[in-house]
């Protein structure tokens, strides 16, 4: 199933950078995690889902079409 949107809840994100370690092509962490602009999310679907499942604060939401 195609990924429509990936959202980071900045109020929950602890900046642990687990997502960036799993999928640096999509996630970057400064103060908190962010999704890089212009990335083809579907190219990294499995890694994005793994990052969301591995997030220690469950701050990553993945919306599928």
PyMOL commands that set and color helices and strands:
alter all, ss='L'
color gray80, all
select helices_A, chain A and resi 18-22+41-54
alter helices_A, ss='H'
color red, helices_A
select strands_A, chain A and resi 3-8+27-29+33-35+60-64
alter strands_A, ss='S'
color yellow, strands_A
deselect
rebuild
show_as cartoon
